[in-house]
Amino acid sequence: MRLLDLALLHSFKTIAESKNLSVASQRLHKTQAAVSIQLKKLEDLVGERLVERGHQSTVLTAHGERMLEYARRMLALSDEAMVHFTKGEVCGTVRFGIPDDYASAFLPPVIQQFTQRYPKVSLKIRNDISQNLFTALEAGELDLALVTQRAADGNGEVLRCDQLHWVGAAGFQLDRSAPLPLALYPHGCGYRRHILSALSASLIDYEVAFECTGVTGVQLAVESGLAIAATSTPLIRPGWQILETGDAALPALGNVIIELRQSLVEPSAAVRFFADELRRQVVAR
């Protein structure tokens, strides 16, 4: 009787979700050759080709799509069993970074669920703009971070892709004869770069009416009518209105990508379980 190895399923799931063997090898902390060998072992075990290998990407076959469904279910069941039998034993520290606006939108249920399941794990959370969190990850100061994607280099795990909207207070009216009053996060923020690039490309005049260090400042600036802001769908607060785009006043902003980045160090059980909880809550929001 042939048995499926969970390690092979984990590697296959990572390959399928990364859509690239090189990226998968980085996430698995293995050489690309080792990941290819694991994939070949799984294909030999089930007797079917699971992946069509291209120069830049990997595409699942029909058998691969079905195997991915089984892999996700079996790995989830394995995690469920581990949670049941080891939740009192998992300990250690998780050093996690997240920007202020993402923290307000996504973090409360993550912390609530995780601390209930793993009471012996210590969470150390850093609230900062994405650019500083990238630096902290590279310096080994964080285990993982939820950030705005700065480059599609394949080293991050994309969790969301949301439309960016211009927002203002209810009833806010643009004065087209004056510069746009903006509420922005500090230099280095990905949202700020995205917004100002769109305005510059459209030759639209603006002024920074409120430079905010956190989400509270943006909320105050918008709700007081002092400024408008740009934010993604899950961060829009009740009472805000989405301002229409498509004419000379406001350019369309496109999408913003939120990704999970991990350090290059092999993650502990505590870090893996915290990352799993983040995925569940951020994707579902």
N, C-alpha and C positions, 0 to 999 in steps of 0.2 A: 504494500500500500504506500503510495507516494504522499508525503505530507508537505504542505506549504510552510516555508520558513518565514517567520515574521520579519526577519532582517531583510530578506529578499523582497518582501512585499513593501516594506518601508522605502527601500531604495527605488523600487518601481514607481511607487506613488510620488516620490520626489522627482523622478525623471519626468513622469507624466505632467506634473504640475509646473515644472520648470520649463518644459518643452525644449530642453537643451542639455546635452550630456555634460558639457563643461560647467554650466551653472549648477546642475545637480551635484556634480562632484564637489564643488565649493560648499554647498549647503550640507552635504553629508560628511565633509572633512575627509574625503578619500581622493585618491588619484582618479583621473578619468578612466584609466585602464581598469582599475579595480571595479568601478561602477559598471563598465561595459561587461566585465566578467560576471558580475552579479545578475545583470539583465539577461545574459546568455544562459546562465544557470536556470533562471526562472522560465525562460522560453523552452529550454530543454525539458524541464520538469513537467510543464503542461502540454508540451508537444505542439505548440502553436507560436507563430511569429506575433509578437505583441506591439512592436514599434518599427516604423519605417524610418530609417536613419538618413537624414539629409545632411548637407554640408553645414548649415547653420542651425538647424532645428530638428527635433524629433516629433513625429506624428504618430498617434496611436492607430493601430489597425482596429477592425471591428472586434477582434478577440481582445485587443488591448483595452478598448473601452469597457468591455464587460469585466475584464480582470481588475480594472481600476475601481469599479463598483464594489467588487468583492474585497479588494485590498482595503478600501476605506472602511467597510463594515467590520472586517476582521481586526484592523488596527484600533478602531474605536472601541470594539468589545474588549480588546486587550487592555486598552487604557482604562476602561470602566472597571475591569477586574483589579488593576493596579491601584486605582483610587480606593476601591472598597477595602483591599487588604493592607495597603501601605499608608493610608492617609495620616495615621498617627505616627508614622516613622519618618516620612519625608521631612527633611530639615535643611537648613542652610540659608543663604541670602540670595535674593534676586535684586540686582541693580538695574533699574528700569528708567528710561528717559522718555518723556512725552511733552509735546507743546501744550500750552495752557488751554487753547480752544479744544484740542482733541481730548484732553483730560476731562474737561467739563462735559463733553458729549458722550464719551465712551467708558471712562475709567470707573465710576461708582459701582456698576454691577460686576465689573471684573474683580475689583477688590473684595466686594461682598462675597461673591461665590468662592474666590480663591482662598480667602482667609478662613472661611468656614470649613473648607475641605482640608486645608493644610495649615493648621494653627501653629505649627512649629517653624514655619518658614518666615524669615524676616524680609520685609519689603523695604527697599530703599529707593525712593522715587525722586527723580530730578525733573523739574518743570523748566523747560527752556525752549528756545526756537530750534528748528530742525538743524540749521547749520551747526550750532554749537553741540548738538547731540551727535551728529556725524563725527565731529572732532573727538568727542568723549569716547565714542565707540572705538575709533581708531587708536586712541591712547590707552585702551584697555580699562577705562573707568566705568564702563557700563557693560552689562551682559546682553541687553537688547533694547531697542527703541522703536517707537511708533513715530514715523516721520513723513513729511511731504517729500515725495520722490524728487531728487535733484538731477538724476541722470539714469536712463534706462540701461544700467550696466549689468543687470542680471543678478546682482548681489543681494537685492532685497526681494521680499515676498509680497507681491501686490495683494492687498486686502480689500481695497475699495477704489473705485474711479467715479468721482462725483462731479456734477455740473457746478461751476462757479457762478454765483448770482451777485449782481449788485443789489444791495439792500438799504433801506432807509426806514425812518420812523413812519408809522401809519399817517397818511396824509401829507407826507413830505413832497414838496414840489421843487424840481430843479430850476435854478435860475440860469438860463442858458447864456446870459450876458456876463456871467461871472465864472472864475475858475472853479472846477469841481472841488468841493471841500471833502477831504479824505480822512478817514481814520485808518492808520496803518500800524503794523507791528514794526519793530526796529530793523535797521539794516542787517542783512543776513537772512531774513525771513523769506522763505520760498514764495509765500503768498504776495509779499510786497514786490518782489522781482517780477512776478507774473503780472500783477496789476499795472505796475509802472511801464512795463514793456508794451502792454496792450495800449495804454494811453499814449505813449510816445509814438508808437506805430500809426496811431490814428490822428496824430497831431492835435491832441486834445489838451487844453491848458488845465492845470490842477494846482492845488495847494494842500499841504499836509496840515490839516486843522487840528489833528489830535494824534500824537505819536504814542502808542499804547504799549506797555510792557506785558499786558495780559488781557484775557478775555473780558474782564470787568471794565477796562477802559474802553474797549470797542463797544460794549453794550451801552455804557454811559454816553459815548459820543453819538451813537445812532439814535438811542431812545430820546435824547435831549433835542434832536434835530440839528445838532452842531455839525454833523458830517455824515457822509454815506460810507459804506464799507463794501467789501466783496468777500463772500464766504460760501462754503459748500452747503449743499442741501441739508445734511443732518445737523448743521450748526445754526440754522435759522431759528430765531426765537419767536414765540407767540407775540403778535402785535407788530412785527416787522412786515414791511411790504417788499416784494420783489420789484425792482425798478426795470422797466422795459428797456431792451437794447434794440439795435438795428438801425438807428439813425446816427447823426453826427454827434449826439450828446454823450452816448455811452456805448463803448465797443463791446462786442461779445467776448467773453473771457475763456470759453472752452472748458476743459475738465481739469481737475486736480487729482493726482494719484496719491493714495496713502499706502505706505508699505511698512512692513515689519523687517527690521534689520537686526542681525545678531552678530556678536563678536566672533572672531575666528577661533576662539577657544572652545573645546568640546563642552557643550552645555551640561550642567548638572540636571538631575531629575527635577529639582525645584524650578529651574529656568525653563525646562521643556514643558512642564505642566502649566506654568504661568503663560507661556507663549500659546499653548492650546486654548486657554481660557480667553486670551485676547482675541484669537482668531474667531472663536464662537461669538463673542459679543460684538466685535467691530463689524464683522461681515453681516450679522443679523440686524444691526441698528438701522 
